[in-house]
Amino acid sequence: MMSEDDLAALEAADGAEASRLFLEQMILHHKGAVEMAQTQVDDGSNPDAVELAQTIIDAQTTEIQEMQDLLATL
């Protein structure tokens, strides 16, 4: 999650800087979700929860790549 300082920097930014900060924080957020979901895939016992976790991994990984591509264009 974003720290208060991160949030303040995002709120104060505009234009390309705001986009950069937003994308960087969202990438970190998504990576955290992937890590949590991977724990469920590796250690979970409920098949529905494991399936959901894999869906999260797949979707968030795709979104991370999209955000990294956008970040590279700034």
C-alpha positions in Angstrom: 0.0 0.0 0.0 1.0 3.6 -0.5 2.6 5.5 2.3 1.2 8.9 3.3 4.3 10.4 1.6 3.6 8.5 -1.6 0.0 9.6 -1.6 1.0 13.2 -1.0 3.5 13.1 -3.8 0.9 11.7 -6.2 -1.7 14.3 -5.1 0.9 17.1 -5.7 2.0 15.9 -9.1 0.5 16.6 -12.4 1.0 15.6 -16.0 3.6 13.0 -16.8 4.9 13.0 -13.2 1.5 12.1 -11.9 1.2 9.3 -14.5 4.7 8.0 -13.6 4.0 8.0 -9.8 0.6 6.4 -10.4 2.0 3.6 -12.6 4.9 2.9 -10.3 2.6 2.6 -7.2 0.1 0.4 -9.1 2.9 -1.9 -10.3 4.0 -2.4 -6.7 0.4 -2.9 -5.6 -0.2 -5.5 -8.3 3.1 -7.3 -7.5 2.0 -7.6 -3.9 -1.3 -9.1 -5.1 0.5 -11.6 -7.3 2.8 -12.6 -4.4 -0.2 -13.1 -2.1 -2.1 -15.1 -4.7 1.0 -17.3 -5.4 1.0 -18.2 -1.7 -2.5 -19.4 -2.1 -1.7 -21.4 -5.2 1.3 -23.0 -3.5 -0.2 -23.7 -0.1 -4.0 -23.4 -0.4 -6.3 -26.4 0.1 -9.6 -25.0 -1.2 -9.8 -25.6 -4.9 -12.0 -22.6 -5.6 -9.7 -20.3 -3.7 -6.7 -21.7 -5.6 -8.5 -21.3 -8.9 -9.3 -17.7 -8.0 -5.7 -17.0 -6.9 -4.5 -18.3 -10.3 -7.0 -16.0 -12.1 -5.6 -13.1 -10.0 -2.1 -14.0 -10.9 -2.8 -14.2 -14.6 -4.8 -10.9 -14.7 -2.5 -8.9 -12.5 0.6 -10.1 -14.4 -0.9 -9.0 -17.6 -1.8 -5.6 -16.1 1.7 -5.2 -14.7 3.2 -5.7 -18.2 0.7 -3.1 -19.6 1.6 -0.6 -16.9 5.4 -1.2 -17.5 4.9 -0.6 -21.2 3.0 2.6 -20.4 5.7 3.7 -18.0 8.3 3.2 -20.7 6.5 5.7 -22.9 6.6 8.5 -20.4 
